[in-house]
Amino acid sequence: MRNLKKLLLVLIFLAVAAAVLIFVLENQQAVALSVLGWSSPSLPVSVFILAGVLAGMLLGPLFGWYIAASSKRRWRKQLRAKARAEQRAALATVPLDSASAAGAPAQPVTQPPAVK
């Protein structure tokens, strides 16, 4: 089974390499790109297209990593805020009498007791 997977991987790689080779050989017309007054040297159009594809293959995972990291930071921030809110809620409940101290549910404090 492992050899079959390796063979399949090699065949896919060879098919992609053949497609790229055919693409390069069929697109040999020289072009020059002009951007903001700057002009590139005349190169085959396939060079520019393959450079764009490779740049996309490099930048795509970087953007994905950035988005995942920022959402992870946001998730952690929300988790910390939730933990703080739960801690505040736990501190706001105090036992009112000895029965509640023995295991009855605590009641939230609404106002401080009056001083006589």
Biopython code that builds the backbone (N, CA, C, O; Angstrom):
import numpy as np
from Bio.PDB.StructureBuilder import StructureBuilder

atoms = [
    (1, "MET", "N", (0.818, -1.189, 0.000)),
    (1, "MET", "CA", (0.000, 0.000, 0.000)),
    (1, "MET", "C", (0.866, 1.259, 0.000)),
    (1, "MET", "O", (0.554, 2.236, -0.680)),
    (2, "ARG", "N", (1.961, 1.225, 0.771)),
    (2, "ARG", "CA", (2.856, 2.374, 0.829)),
    (2, "ARG", "C", (3.497, 2.618, -0.539)),
    (2, "ARG", "O", (3.633, 3.764, -0.967)),
    (3, "ASN", "N", (3.890, 1.539, -1.225)),
    (3, "ASN", "CA", (4.501, 1.686, -2.549)),
    (3, "ASN", "C", (3.498, 2.229, -3.558)),
    (3, "ASN", "O", (3.865, 2.991, -4.452)),
    (4, "LEU", "N", (2.233, 1.838, -3.417)),
    (4, "LEU", "CA", (1.204, 2.341, -4.320)),
    (4, "LEU", "C", (1.019, 3.849, -4.133)),
    (4, "LEU", "O", (0.856, 4.579, -5.111)),
    (5, "LYS", "N", (1.044, 4.315, -2.887)),
    (5, "LYS", "CA", (0.920, 5.748, -2.621)),
    (5, "LYS", "C", (2.105, 6.511, -3.202)),
    (5, "LYS", "O", (1.934, 7.582, -3.784)),
    (6, "LYS", "N", (3.314, 5.955, -3.042)),
    (6, "LYS", "CA", (4.504, 6.608, -3.600)),
    (6, "LYS", "C", (4.426, 6.665, -5.115)),
    (6, "LYS", "O", (4.760, 7.685, -5.718)),
    (7, "LEU", "N", (3.988, 5.575, -5.735)),
    (7, "LEU", "CA", (3.866, 5.528, -7.187)),
    (7, "LEU", "C", (2.841, 6.553, -7.665)),
    (7, "LEU", "O", (3.076, 7.259, -8.646)),
    (8, "LEU", "N", (1.714, 6.633, -6.981)),
    (8, "LEU", "CA", (0.685, 7.593, -7.349)),
    (8, "LEU", "C", (1.198, 9.025, -7.195)),
    (8, "LEU", "O", (0.922, 9.877, -8.040)),
    (9, "LEU", "N", (1.933, 9.289, -6.134)),
    (9, "LEU", "CA", (2.503, 10.618, -5.914)),
    (9, "LEU", "C", (3.502, 10.977, -7.018)),
    (9, "LEU", "O", (3.505, 12.107, -7.507)),
    (10, "VAL", "N", (4.336, 10.033, -7.407)),
    (10, "VAL", "CA", (5.308, 10.267, -8.477)),
    (10, "VAL", "C", (4.591, 10.525, -9.793)),
    (10, "VAL", "O", (4.995, 11.408, -10.550)),
    (11, "LEU", "N", (3.535, 9.773, -10.080)),
    (11, "LEU", "CA", (2.791, 9.968, -11.327)),
    (11, "LEU", "C", (2.116, 11.346, -11.358)),
    (11, "LEU", "O", (2.102, 12.006, -12.397)),
    (12, "ILE", "N", (1.565, 11.773, -10.239)),
    (12, "ILE", "CA", (0.946, 13.103, -10.183)),
    (12, "ILE", "C", (2.002, 14.184, -10.379)),
    (12, "ILE", "O", (1.778, 15.148, -11.111)),
    (13, "PHE", "N", (3.153, 14.027, -9.727)),
    (13, "PHE", "CA", (4.239, 14.995, -9.883)),
    (13, "PHE", "C", (4.698, 15.062, -11.337)),
    (13, "PHE", "O", (4.912, 16.153, -11.865)),
    (14, "LEU", "N", (4.852, 13.918, -11.986)),
    (14, "LEU", "CA", (5.277, 13.898, -13.388)),
    (14, "LEU", "C", (4.232, 14.547, -14.293)),
    (14, "LEU", "O", (4.590, 15.237, -15.247)),
    (15, "ALA", "N", (2.956, 14.338, -14.011)),
    (15, "ALA", "CA", (1.900, 14.949, -14.820)),
    (15, "ALA", "C", (1.926, 16.470, -14.678)),
    (15, "ALA", "O", (1.784, 17.192, -15.665)),
    (16, "VAL", "N", (2.106, 16.954, -13.453)),
    (16, "VAL", "CA", (2.176, 18.406, -13.242)),
    (16, "VAL", "C", (3.425, 18.977, -13.912)),
    (16, "VAL", "O", (3.361, 20.036, -14.537)),
    (17, "ALA", "N", (4.554, 18.290, -13.787)),
    (17, "ALA", "CA", (5.794, 18.755, -14.420)),
    (17, "ALA", "C", (5.643, 18.791, -15.938)),
    (17, "ALA", "O", (6.121, 19.724, -16.583)),
    (18, "ALA", "N", (4.986, 17.790, -16.511)),
    (18, "ALA", "CA", (4.765, 17.772, -17.958)),
    (18, "ALA", "C", (3.854, 18.927, -18.373)),
    (18, "ALA", "O", (4.093, 19.561, -19.401)),
    (19, "ALA", "N", (2.818, 19.205, -17.590)),
    (19, "ALA", "CA", (1.910, 20.309, -17.916)),
    (19, "ALA", "C", (2.646, 21.646, -17.865)),
    (19, "ALA", "O", (2.436, 22.501, -18.725)),
    (20, "VAL", "N", (3.504, 21.831, -16.868)),
    (20, "VAL", "CA", (4.279, 23.071, -16.767)),
    (20, "VAL", "C", (5.240, 23.191, -17.945)),
    (20, "VAL", "O", (5.377, 24.270, -18.521)),
    (21, "LEU", "N", (5.899, 22.106, -18.306)),
    (21, "LEU", "CA", (6.826, 22.118, -19.439)),
    (21, "LEU", "C", (6.102, 22.471, -20.731)),
    (21, "LEU", "O", (6.598, 23.281, -21.514)),
    (22, "ILE", "N", (4.948, 21.881, -20.962)),
    (22, "ILE", "CA", (4.171, 22.185, -22.167)),
    (22, "ILE", "C", (3.744, 23.653, -22.155)),
    (22, "ILE", "O", (3.802, 24.326, -23.184)),
    (23, "PHE", "N", (3.318, 24.143, -20.998)),
    (23, "PHE", "CA", (2.906, 25.545, -20.882)),
    (23, "PHE", "C", (4.060, 26.479, -21.227)),
    (23, "PHE", "O", (3.880, 27.449, -21.962)),
    (24, "VAL", "N", (5.238, 26.187, -20.697)),
    (24, "VAL", "CA", (6.410, 27.036, -20.952)),
    (24, "VAL", "C", (6.792, 26.994, -22.426)),
    (24, "VAL", "O", (7.115, 28.027, -23.013)),
    (25, "LEU", "N", (6.758, 25.823, -23.021)),
    (25, "LEU", "CA", (7.148, 25.704, -24.428)),
    (25, "LEU", "C", (6.138, 26.356, -25.368)),
    (25, "LEU", "O", (6.515, 26.823, -26.443)),
    (26, "GLU", "N", (4.873, 26.397, -24.986)),
    (26, "GLU", "CA", (3.845, 26.987, -25.842)),
    (26, "GLU", "C", (3.740, 28.508, -25.681)),
    (26, "GLU", "O", (3.127, 29.167, -26.521)),
    (27, "ASN", "N", (4.312, 29.067, -24.643)),
    (27, "ASN", "CA", (4.197, 30.503, -24.382)),
    (27, "ASN", "C", (5.577, 31.155, -24.386)),
    (27, "ASN", "O", (6.061, 31.615, -23.352)),
    (28, "GLN", "N", (6.197, 31.189, -25.548)),
    (28, "GLN", "CA", (7.547, 31.723, -25.683)),
    (28, "GLN", "C", (7.586, 33.158, -26.193)),
    (28, "GLN", "O", (8.671, 33.707, -26.389)),
    (29, "GLN", "N", (6.432, 33.777, -26.410)),
    (29, "GLN", "CA", (6.415, 35.144, -26.910)),
    (29, "GLN", "C", (6.989, 36.084, -25.851)),
    (29, "GLN", "O", (6.586, 36.039, -24.688)),
    (30, "ALA", "N", (7.930, 36.934, -26.260)),
    (30, "ALA", "CA", (8.581, 37.851, -25.327)),
    (30, "ALA", "C", (7.682, 39.053, -25.060)),
    (30, "ALA", "O", (7.100, 39.632, -25.978)),
    (31, "VAL", "N", (7.584, 39.408, -23.799)),
    (31, "VAL", "CA", (6.807, 40.584, -23.403)),
    (31, "VAL", "C", (7.613, 41.362, -22.372)),
    (31, "VAL", "O", (8.488, 40.816, -21.701)),
    (32, "ALA", "N", (7.300, 42.647, -22.262)),
    (32, "ALA", "CA", (7.904, 43.496, -21.234)),
    (32, "ALA", "C", (6.771, 44.121, -20.437)),
    (32, "ALA", "O", (5.828, 44.664, -21.012)),
    (33, "LEU", "N", (6.860, 44.047, -19.131)),
    (33, "LEU", "CA", (5.843, 44.638, -18.268)),
    (33, "LEU", "C", (6.252, 46.057, -17.902)),
    (33, "LEU", "O", (7.421, 46.327, -17.628)),
    (34, "SER", "N", (5.276, 46.959, -17.901)),
    (34, "SER", "CA", (5.519, 48.350, -17.505)),
    (34, "SER", "C", (4.636, 48.674, -16.313)),
    (34, "SER", "O", (3.417, 48.512, -16.366)),
    (35, "VAL", "N", (5.268, 49.139, -15.230)),
    (35, "VAL", "CA", (4.538, 49.504, -14.019)),
    (35, "VAL", "C", (5.085, 50.839, -13.527)),
    (35, "VAL", "O", (6.263, 50.944, -13.186)),
    (36, "LEU", "N", (4.226, 51.859, -13.490)),
    (36, "LEU", "CA", (4.587, 53.184, -12.982)),
    (36, "LEU", "C", (5.872, 53.735, -13.611)),
    (36, "LEU", "O", (6.723, 54.291, -12.918)),
    (37, "GLY", "N", (5.998, 53.577, -14.908)),
    (37, "GLY", "CA", (7.152, 54.109, -15.613)),
    (37, "GLY", "C", (8.341, 53.170, -15.676)),
    (37, "GLY", "O", (9.267, 53.399, -16.454)),
    (38, "TRP", "N", (8.334, 52.117, -14.871)),
    (38, "TRP", "CA", (9.430, 51.151, -14.886)),
    (38, "TRP", "C", (9.068, 50.031, -15.849)),
    (38, "TRP", "O", (7.935, 49.549, -15.847)),
    (39, "SER", "N", (10.013, 49.621, -16.662)),
    (39, "SER", "CA", (9.773, 48.561, -17.636)),
    (39, "SER", "C", (10.713, 47.402, -17.367)),
    (39, "SER", "O", (11.911, 47.590, -17.160)),
    (40, "SER", "N", (10.156, 46.207, -17.373)),
    (40, "SER", "CA", (10.973, 45.016, -17.126)),
    (40, "SER", "C", (11.662, 44.593, -18.418)),
    (40, "SER", "O", (11.259, 45.012, -19.503)),
    (41, "PRO", "N", (12.692, 43.769, -18.308)),
    (41, "PRO", "CA", (13.301, 43.239, -19.526)),
    (41, "PRO", "C", (12.325, 42.317, -20.252)),
    (41, "PRO", "O", (11.417, 41.755, -19.641)),
    (42, "SER", "N", (12.518, 42.171, -21.541)),
    (42, "SER", "CA", (11.648, 41.294, -22.323)),
    (42, "SER", "C", (11.949, 39.845, -21.986)),
    (42, "SER", "O", (13.066, 39.366, -22.184)),
    (43, "LEU", "N", (10.944, 39.157, -21.477)),
    (43, "LEU", "CA", (11.046, 37.745, -21.117)),
    (43, "LEU", "C", (9.832, 37.017, -21.664)),
    (43, "LEU", "O", (8.821, 37.652, -21.962)),
    (44, "PRO", "N", (9.908, 35.705, -21.802)),
    (44, "PRO", "CA", (8.729, 34.956, -22.246)),
    (44, "PRO", "C", (7.559, 35.150, -21.274)),
    (44, "PRO", "O", (7.758, 35.253, -20.063)),
    (45, "VAL", "N", (6.350, 35.198, -21.813)),
    (45, "VAL", "CA", (5.160, 35.421, -20.997)),
    (45, "VAL", "C", (5.006, 34.328, -19.941)),
    (45, "VAL", "O", (4.464, 34.580, -18.865)),
    (46, "SER", "N", (5.471, 33.132, -20.235)),
    (46, "SER", "CA", (5.351, 32.035, -19.269)),
    (46, "SER", "C", (6.160, 32.304, -18.003)),
    (46, "SER", "O", (5.785, 31.846, -16.924)),
    (47, "VAL", "N", (7.261, 33.040, -18.122)),
    (47, "VAL", "CA", (8.076, 33.363, -16.945)),
    (47, "VAL", "C", (7.279, 34.240, -15.987)),
    (47, "VAL", "O", (7.284, 34.010, -14.778)),
    (48, "PHE", "N", (6.589, 35.251, -16.531)),
    (48, "PHE", "CA", (5.803, 36.139, -15.680)),
    (48, "PHE", "C", (4.626, 35.404, -15.039)),
    (48, "PHE", "O", (4.321, 35.613, -13.864)),
    (49, "ILE", "N", (3.976, 34.554, -15.806)),
    (49, "ILE", "CA", (2.824, 33.820, -15.266)),
    (49, "ILE", "C", (3.269, 32.845, -14.186)),
    (49, "ILE", "O", (2.641, 32.763, -13.130)),
    (50, "LEU", "N", (4.342, 32.109, -14.435)),
    (50, "LEU", "CA", (4.829, 31.161, -13.422)),
    (50, "LEU", "C", (5.342, 31.888, -12.181)),
    (50, "LEU", "O", (5.193, 31.389, -11.066)),
    (51, "ALA", "N", (5.948, 33.069, -12.365)),
    (51, "ALA", "CA", (6.391, 33.849, -11.203)),
    (51, "ALA", "C", (5.185, 34.285, -10.368)),
    (51, "ALA", "O", (5.242, 34.268, -9.139)),
    (52, "GLY", "N", (4.107, 34.671, -11.024)),
    (52, "GLY", "CA", (2.889, 35.043, -10.302)),
    (52, "GLY", "C", (2.280, 33.866, -9.559)),
    (52, "GLY", "O", (1.819, 34.016, -8.427)),
    (53, "VAL", "N", (2.274, 32.699, -10.186)),
    (53, "VAL", "CA", (1.741, 31.496, -9.528)),
    (53, "VAL", "C", (2.591, 31.139, -8.314)),
    (53, "VAL", "O", (2.053, 30.830, -7.251)),
    (54, "LEU", "N", (3.907, 31.180, -8.463)),
    (54, "LEU", "CA", (4.784, 30.857, -7.333)),
    (54, "LEU", "C", (4.644, 31.875, -6.202)),
    (54, "LEU", "O", (4.666, 31.507, -5.028)),
    (55, "ALA", "N", (4.502, 33.155, -6.556)),
    (55, "ALA", "CA", (4.303, 34.175, -5.514)),
    (55, "ALA", "C", (2.999, 33.918, -4.762)),
    (55, "ALA", "O", (2.947, 34.064, -3.541)),
    (56, "GLY", "N", (1.955, 33.540, -5.480)),
    (56, "GLY", "CA", (0.686, 33.215, -4.832)),
    (56, "GLY", "C", (0.791, 31.992, -3.941)),
    (56, "GLY", "O", (0.172, 31.935, -2.878)),
    (57, "MET", "N", (1.577, 31.010, -4.373)),
    (57, "MET", "CA", (1.761, 29.804, -3.561)),
    (57, "MET", "C", (2.538, 30.111, -2.287)),
    (57, "MET", "O", (2.367, 29.426, -1.278)),
    (58, "LEU", "N", (3.387, 31.127, -2.321)),
    (58, "LEU", "CA", (4.134, 31.507, -1.120)),
    (58, "LEU", "C", (3.329, 32.435, -0.214)),
    (58, "LEU", "O", (3.359, 32.285, 1.008)),
    (59, "LEU", "N", (2.610, 33.392, -0.799)),
    (59, "LEU", "CA", (1.881, 34.374, 0.000)),
    (59, "LEU", "C", (0.574, 33.825, 0.570)),
    (59, "LEU", "O", (0.146, 34.252, 1.642)),
    (60, "GLY", "N", (-0.059, 32.896, -0.120)),
    (60, "GLY", "CA", (-1.323, 32.325, 0.355)),
    (60, "GLY", "C", (-1.212, 31.707, 1.737)),
    (60, "GLY", "O", (-1.999, 32.052, 2.618)),
    (61, "PRO", "N", (-0.258, 30.804, 1.960)),
    (61, "PRO", "CA", (-0.110, 30.236, 3.309)),
    (61, "PRO", "C", (0.275, 31.272, 4.359)),
    (61, "PRO", "O", (-0.112, 31.134, 5.519)),
    (62, "LEU", "N", (1.024, 32.303, 3.983)),
    (62, "LEU", "CA", (1.370, 33.346, 4.951)),
    (62, "LEU", "C", (0.126, 34.107, 5.407)),
    (62, "LEU", "O", (-0.030, 34.385, 6.596)),
    (63, "PHE", "N", (-0.759, 34.445, 4.464)),
    (63, "PHE", "CA", (-1.998, 35.119, 4.834)),
    (63, "PHE", "C", (-2.876, 34.199, 5.677)),
    (63, "PHE", "O", (-3.500, 34.644, 6.640)),
    (64, "GLY", "N", (-2.925, 32.927, 5.321)),
    (64, "GLY", "CA", (-3.695, 31.968, 6.113)),
    (64, "GLY", "C", (-3.166, 31.856, 7.527)),
    (64, "GLY", "O", (-3.945, 31.787, 8.478)),
    (65, "TRP", "N", (-1.850, 31.838, 7.678)),
    (65, "TRP", "CA", (-1.238, 31.769, 9.012)),
    (65, "TRP", "C", (-1.575, 33.021, 9.814)),
    (65, "TRP", "O", (-1.874, 32.934, 11.005)),
    (66, "TYR", "N", (-1.527, 34.185, 9.166)),
    (66, "TYR", "CA", (-1.836, 35.440, 9.857)),
    (66, "TYR", "C", (-3.287, 35.461, 10.339)),
    (66, "TYR", "O", (-3.559, 35.860, 11.471)),
    (67, "ILE", "N", (-4.207, 35.036, 9.492)),
    (67, "ILE", "CA", (-5.620, 35.018, 9.867)),
    (67, "ILE", "C", (-5.858, 34.035, 11.003)),
    (67, "ILE", "O", (-6.603, 34.336, 11.935)),
    (68, "ALA", "N", (-5.233, 32.859, 10.936)),
    (68, "ALA", "CA", (-5.395, 31.871, 12.006)),
    (68, "ALA", "C", (-4.822, 32.393, 13.318)),
    (68, "ALA", "O", (-5.424, 32.198, 14.374)),
    (69, "ALA", "N", (-3.676, 33.050, 13.266)),
    (69, "ALA", "CA", (-3.060, 33.574, 14.489)),
    (69, "ALA", "C", (-3.912, 34.683, 15.092)),
    (69, "ALA", "O", (-4.069, 34.742, 16.312)),
    (70, "SER", "N", (-4.465, 35.561, 14.262)),
    (70, "SER", "CA", (-5.281, 36.648, 14.805)),
    (70, "SER", "C", (-6.585, 36.117, 15.389)),
    (70, "SER", "O", (-7.047, 36.620, 16.413)),
    (71, "SER", "N", (-7.185, 35.113, 14.761)),
    (71, "SER", "CA", (-8.417, 34.563, 15.329)),
    (71, "SER", "C", (-8.119, 33.797, 16.614)),
    (71, "SER", "O", (-8.951, 33.766, 17.521)),
    (72, "LYS", "N", (-6.948, 33.183, 16.699)),
    (72, "LYS", "CA", (-6.570, 32.487, 17.931)),
    (72, "LYS", "C", (-6.365, 33.493, 19.063)),
    (72, "LYS", "O", (-6.766, 33.242, 20.200)),
    (73, "ARG", "N", (-5.736, 34.639, 18.749)),
    (73, "ARG", "CA", (-5.575, 35.691, 19.756)),
    (73, "ARG", "C", (-6.932, 36.200, 20.227)),
    (73, "ARG", "O", (-7.140, 36.390, 21.425)),
    (74, "ARG", "N", (-7.854, 36.422, 19.296)),
    (74, "ARG", "CA", (-9.186, 36.898, 19.645)),
    (74, "ARG", "C", (-9.907, 35.866, 20.515)),
    (74, "ARG", "O", (-10.576, 36.235, 21.480)),
    (75, "TRP", "N", (-9.780, 34.591, 20.187)),
    (75, "TRP", "CA", (-10.413, 33.529, 20.958)),
    (75, "TRP", "C", (-9.853, 33.490, 22.381)),
    (75, "TRP", "O", (-10.610, 33.353, 23.343)),
    (76, "ARG", "N", (-8.524, 33.611, 22.517)),
    (76, "ARG", "CA", (-7.912, 33.612, 23.846)),
    (76, "ARG", "C", (-8.372, 34.820, 24.663)),
    (76, "ARG", "O", (-8.615, 34.701, 25.864)),
    (77, "LYS", "N", (-8.492, 35.978, 24.017)),
    (77, "LYS", "CA", (-8.949, 37.178, 24.712)),
    (77, "LYS", "C", (-10.376, 36.986, 25.218)),
    (77, "LYS", "O", (-10.692, 37.363, 26.347)),
    (78, "GLN", "N", (-11.238, 36.401, 24.386)),
    (78, "GLN", "CA", (-12.609, 36.143, 24.809)),
    (78, "GLN", "C", (-12.648, 35.130, 25.947)),
    (78, "GLN", "O", (-13.453, 35.263, 26.869)),
    (79, "LEU", "N", (-11.791, 34.127, 25.890)),
    (79, "LEU", "CA", (-11.739, 33.116, 26.941)),
    (79, "LEU", "C", (-11.305, 33.735, 28.268)),
    (79, "LEU", "O", (-11.875, 33.419, 29.313)),
    (80, "ARG", "N", (-10.296, 34.620, 28.236)),
    (80, "ARG", "CA", (-9.856, 35.297, 29.458)),
    (80, "ARG", "C", (-10.959, 36.195, 30.016)),
    (80, "ARG", "O", (-11.162, 36.247, 31.230)),
    (81, "ALA", "N", (-11.673, 36.904, 29.136)),
    (81, "ALA", "CA", (-12.764, 37.772, 29.592)),
    (81, "ALA", "C", (-13.874, 36.942, 30.233)),
    (81, "ALA", "O", (-14.451, 37.347, 31.242)),
    (82, "LYS", "N", (-14.168, 35.797, 29.657)),
    (82, "LYS", "CA", (-15.199, 34.924, 30.222)),
    (82, "LYS", "C", (-14.762, 34.403, 31.587)),
    (82, "LYS", "O", (-15.572, 34.346, 32.512)),
    (83, "ALA", "N", (-13.504, 34.025, 31.723)),
    (83, "ALA", "CA", (-12.996, 33.527, 33.005)),
    (83, "ALA", "C", (-13.052, 34.628, 34.063)),
    (83, "ALA", "O", (-13.411, 34.366, 35.211)),
    (84, "ARG", "N", (-12.698, 35.861, 33.682)),
    (84, "ARG", "CA", (-12.777, 36.973, 34.633)),
    (84, "ARG", "C", (-14.214, 37.229, 35.061)),
    (84, "ARG", "O", (-14.473, 37.486, 36.236)),
    (85, "ALA", "N", (-15.155, 37.161, 34.117)),
    (85, "ALA", "CA", (-16.565, 37.378, 34.446)),
    (85, "ALA", "C", (-17.073, 36.284, 35.379)),
    (85, "ALA", "O", (-17.817, 36.567, 36.318)),
    (86, "GLU", "N", (-16.680, 35.043, 35.130)),
    (86, "GLU", "CA", (-17.085, 33.947, 36.013)),
    (86, "GLU", "C", (-16.477, 34.115, 37.398)),
    (86, "GLU", "O", (-17.122, 33.816, 38.403)),
    (87, "GLN", "N", (-15.247, 34.589, 37.455)),
    (87, "GLN", "CA", (-14.596, 34.795, 38.748)),
    (87, "GLN", "C", (-15.295, 35.919, 39.517)),
    (87, "GLN", "O", (-15.507, 35.806, 40.724)),
    (88, "ARG", "N", (-15.653, 37.004, 38.821)),
    (88, "ARG", "CA", (-16.388, 38.088, 39.479)),
    (88, "ARG", "C", (-17.744, 37.609, 39.982)),
    (88, "ARG", "O", (-18.174, 37.986, 41.072)),
    (89, "ALA", "N", (-18.419, 36.778, 39.187)),
    (89, "ALA", "CA", (-19.723, 36.261, 39.599)),
    (89, "ALA", "C", (-19.579, 35.357, 40.816)),
    (89, "ALA", "O", (-20.433, 35.371, 41.702)),
    (90, "ALA", "N", (-18.515, 34.576, 40.866)),
    (90, "ALA", "CA", (-18.292, 33.695, 42.017)),
    (90, "ALA", "C", (-17.978, 34.507, 43.264)),
    (90, "ALA", "O", (-18.388, 34.128, 44.361)),
    (91, "LEU", "N", (-17.263, 35.605, 43.121)),
    (91, "LEU", "CA", (-16.940, 36.447, 44.272)),
    (91, "LEU", "C", (-18.151, 37.237, 44.757)),
    (91, "LEU", "O", (-18.207, 37.623, 45.924)),
    (92, "ALA", "N", (-19.120, 37.482, 43.876)),
    (92, "ALA", "CA", (-20.299, 38.257, 44.247)),
    (92, "ALA", "C", (-21.287, 37.437, 45.063)),
    (92, "ALA", "O", (-22.182, 38.009, 45.686)),
    (93, "THR", "N", (-21.154, 36.121, 45.078)),
    (93, "THR", "CA", (-22.066, 35.282, 45.856)),
    (93, "THR", "C", (-21.414, 34.947, 47.183)),
    (93, "THR", "O", (-20.279, 34.472, 47.228)),
    (94, "VAL", "N", (-22.139, 35.196, 48.262)),
    (94, "VAL", "CA", (-21.643, 34.878, 49.602)),
    (94, "VAL", "C", (-22.746, 34.164, 50.362)),
    (94, "VAL", "O", (-23.921, 34.429, 50.106)),
    (95, "PRO", "N", (-22.419, 33.270, 51.283)),
    (95, "PRO", "CA", (-23.461, 32.596, 52.068)),
    (95, "PRO", "C", (-24.140, 33.584, 53.019)),
    (95, "PRO", "O", (-23.470, 34.414, 53.634)),
    (96, "LEU", "N", (-25.481, 33.495, 53.141)),
    (96, "LEU", "CA", (-26.234, 34.413, 53.989)),
    (96, "LEU", "C", (-26.414, 33.904, 55.414)),
    (96, "LEU", "O", (-26.509, 34.708, 56.341)),
    (97, "ASP", "N", (-26.464, 32.589, 55.610)),
    (97, "ASP", "CA", (-26.610, 32.050, 56.958)),
    (97, "ASP", "C", (-25.855, 30.732, 57.059)),
    (97, "ASP", "O", (-25.205, 30.302, 56.106)),
    (98, "SER", "N", (-25.946, 30.110, 58.201)),
    (98, "SER", "CA", (-25.191, 28.876, 58.407)),
    (98, "SER", "C", (-25.730, 27.736, 57.568)),
    (98, "SER", "O", (-24.976, 26.819, 57.242)),
    (99, "ALA", "N", (-27.026, 27.756, 57.199)),
    (99, "ALA", "CA", (-27.589, 26.690, 56.366)),
    (99, "ALA", "C", (-26.981, 26.742, 54.971)),
    (99, "ALA", "O", (-26.689, 25.707, 54.371)),
    (100, "SER", "N", (-26.795, 27.944, 54.464)),
    (100, "SER", "CA", (-26.208, 28.044, 53.136)),
    (100, "SER", "C", (-24.727, 27.690, 53.170)),
    (100, "SER", "O", (-24.179, 27.223, 52.172)),
    (101, "ALA", "N", (-24.083, 27.905, 54.294)),
    (101, "ALA", "CA", (-22.678, 27.536, 54.406)),
    (101, "ALA", "C", (-22.523, 26.029, 54.445)),
    (101, "ALA", "O", (-21.456, 25.501, 54.131)),
    (102, "ALA", "N", (-23.602, 25.323, 54.835)),
    (102, "ALA", "CA", (-23.539, 23.870, 54.932)),
    (102, "ALA", "C", (-23.768, 23.199, 53.589)),
    (102, "ALA", "O", (-23.702, 21.972, 53.515)),
    (103, "GLY", "N", (-24.031, 23.935, 52.537)),
    (103, "GLY", "CA", (-24.168, 23.302, 51.232)),
    (103, "GLY", "C", (-25.325, 23.818, 50.410)),
    (103, "GLY", "O", (-25.432, 23.458, 49.238)),
    (104, "ALA", "N", (-26.196, 24.641, 50.960)),
    (104, "ALA", "CA", (-27.282, 25.216, 50.187)),
    (104, "ALA", "C", (-26.696, 26.237, 49.212)),
    (104, "ALA", "O", (-25.640, 26.812, 49.476)),
    (105, "PRO", "N", (-27.368, 26.463, 48.101)),
    (105, "PRO", "CA", (-26.818, 27.412, 47.126)),
    (105, "PRO", "C", (-26.723, 28.818, 47.697)),
    (105, "PRO", "O", (-27.594, 29.256, 48.450)),
    (106, "ALA", "N", (-25.675, 29.507, 47.338)),
    (106, "ALA", "CA", (-25.448, 30.863, 47.828)),
    (106, "ALA", "C", (-26.302, 31.838, 47.044)),
    (106, "ALA", "O", (-26.632, 31.587, 45.885)),
    (107, "GLN", "N", (-26.656, 32.935, 47.660)),
    (107, "GLN", "CA", (-27.468, 33.972, 47.041)),
    (107, "GLN", "C", (-26.567, 35.148, 46.674)),
    (107, "GLN", "O", (-25.636, 35.465, 47.415)),
    (108, "PRO", "N", (-26.827, 35.788, 45.559)),
    (108, "PRO", "CA", (-26.011, 36.946, 45.201)),
    (108, "PRO", "C", (-26.292, 38.117, 46.136)),
    (108, "PRO", "O", (-27.416, 38.303, 46.603)),
    (109, "VAL", "N", (-25.274, 38.886, 46.393)),
    (109, "VAL", "CA", (-25.402, 40.054, 47.257)),
    (109, "VAL", "C", (-25.938, 41.195, 46.417)),
    (109, "VAL", "O", (-25.344, 41.563, 45.404)),
    (110, "THR", "N", (-27.076, 41.762, 46.842)),
    (110, "THR", "CA", (-27.657, 42.862, 46.079)),
    (110, "THR", "C", (-27.297, 44.208, 46.680)),
    (110, "THR", "O", (-27.067, 45.168, 45.945)),
    (111, "GLN", "N", (-27.242, 44.298, 48.012)),
    (111, "GLN", "CA", (-26.843, 45.540, 48.661)),
    (111, "GLN", "C", (-26.160, 45.203, 49.980)),
    (111, "GLN", "O", (-26.410, 44.143, 50.555)),
    (112, "PRO", "N", (-25.317, 46.078, 50.454)),
    (112, "PRO", "CA", (-24.622, 45.782, 51.710)),
    (112, "PRO", "C", (-25.605, 45.817, 52.877)),
    (112, "PRO", "O", (-26.611, 46.524, 52.820)),
    (113, "PRO", "N", (-25.319, 45.052, 53.942)),
    (113, "PRO", "CA", (-26.215, 45.054, 55.104)),
    (113, "PRO", "C", (-26.189, 46.415, 55.793)),
    (113, "PRO", "O", (-25.173, 47.109, 55.799)),
    (114, "ALA", "N", (-27.333, 46.780, 56.374)),
    (114, "ALA", "CA", (-27.450, 48.077, 57.049)),
    (114, "ALA", "C", (-26.714, 48.042, 58.374)),
    (114, "ALA", "O", (-26.749, 47.033, 59.079)),
    (115, "VAL", "N", (-26.050, 49.128, 58.718)),
    (115, "VAL", "CA", (-25.304, 49.240, 59.968)),
    (115, "VAL", "C", (-26.211, 49.907, 61.000)),
    (115, "VAL", "O", (-26.799, 50.949, 60.711)),
    (116, "LYS", "N", (-26.339, 49.319, 62.223)),
    (116, "LYS", "CA", (-27.197, 49.879, 63.282)),
    (116, "LYS", "C", (-26.398, 50.572, 64.323)),
    (116, "LYS", "O", (-26.958, 51.099, 65.284)),
]
sb = StructureBuilder()
sb.init_structure("model")
sb.init_model(0)
sb.init_chain("A")
sb.init_seg("    ")
for serial, (resi, resn, name, xyz) in enumerate(atoms, 1):
    if name == "N":
        sb.init_residue(resn, " ", resi, " ")
    sb.init_atom(name, np.array(xyz, "f"), 0.0, 1.0, " ", f" {name:<3s}", serial, name[0])
structure = sb.get_structure()
